[in-house]
Amino acid sequence: MKLSTFSSELNKKKAHLLWGRCAKNVGVIIYCYFDVFMIIIIKLSVNI
């Protein structure tokens, strides 16, 4: 997957998470961003 495509998908997921189940709970927002961060780490480690 190209980085630009992945980034676009990530932004869509982030927006969905923010407006969805993460919208009203700061703790859950942090958890969602941590989840996204872990996905990035996994993607990068796979690409190396």
C-alpha positions in Angstrom: 0.0 0.0 0.0 1.3 3.4 -0.9 2.0 5.8 2.0 -0.4 8.5 0.6 -3.2 6.0 0.3 -2.5 4.7 3.8 -2.4 8.2 5.1 -5.8 9.0 3.5 -7.3 5.9 4.9 -5.9 6.7 8.3 -7.4 10.2 8.2 -10.8 8.8 7.4 -10.5 6.3 10.2 -9.4 9.0 12.6 -12.3 11.2 11.7 -14.7 8.3 12.0 -13.3 7.4 15.5 -13.5 11.0 16.6 -17.1 11.5 15.5 -18.1 8.0 16.6 -17.4 6.2 19.8 -14.6 8.5 20.8 -16.5 11.8 20.6 -17.6 12.1 24.2 -14.8 10.4 26.2 -11.3 11.9 26.4 -9.9 8.6 27.6 -11.4 6.7 24.7 -10.0 9.3 22.3 -6.5 8.7 23.7 -7.1 5.0 23.4 -8.2 5.4 19.7 -5.2 7.5 18.8 -2.9 5.0 20.6 -4.5 2.2 18.4 -3.9 4.3 15.3 -0.3 4.9 16.4 0.2 1.2 16.9 -1.1 0.5 13.4 1.5 2.9 12.0 4.3 1.2 14.0 3.2 -2.2 12.7 3.0 -0.9 9.1 6.4 0.7 9.3 8.0 -2.4 10.8 6.5 -4.6 8.1 7.8 -2.3 5.4 11.4 -2.2 6.7 
